[in-house]
């Protein structure tokens, strides 16, 4: 005979089982209607291509309705919205010689090319007048010995005009302005017994020798001490 505790447990179990939608004859599993996507909120498992609850299905239908692409019109390199055909959407080149970019890109490029003085028939290069030093400011490439723009040429001429040396009077070891010949410019020795230094150097040296009472060219030589 069941105890009083077992009797209470059996009664409570019957109450709880009555609340459960599922039982031994209608178990919850992958084939149960509450597990399948059949148009209600409970089931989300795939059924005849449908997946998700009714909210999922309706949201997906709404999103797909806003999408201009689908199974029969996929987005790709051949889609009109991917090709540069005069609208803003497509930027891909059509053919080998077609435009590239959206409508704004095409218009901007045409505007920029219209301002450019160079083109296919007048490319910028080493032979272009604007690249050659022909007396204007644009060209600086050498032409018949001339190099630089107009300002460069004029400054060079001005600097050369101030320079006392040139092709016919180059500065070197034999130039009078490099030799100690009694002026301030030249300091190089003139022959083996010649003076060295500029005029100030020579005069200072002479004055110092006069002040030396013992040693000098015509006086006693300072001896070398050997240890």
Secondary structure, 3 states (H helix, E strand, C coil): CCCHHHHHHHHHHHHHHHHCCCECCECCCCCCHHHECCCCCCCCECECCECCCHHHHHHHHHHHHHCCCECCECCCCCCHHHECCCCCCCCECCCCCCCCCCHHHHHHHHHHHHHCCCECCECCCCCCHHHECCCCCCCCECECCECCCHHHHHHHHHHHHHCCCECCECCCCCCHHHECCCCCCCCECCCCCCCCCCHHHHHHHHHHHHHCCCECCCCECCCCCCC
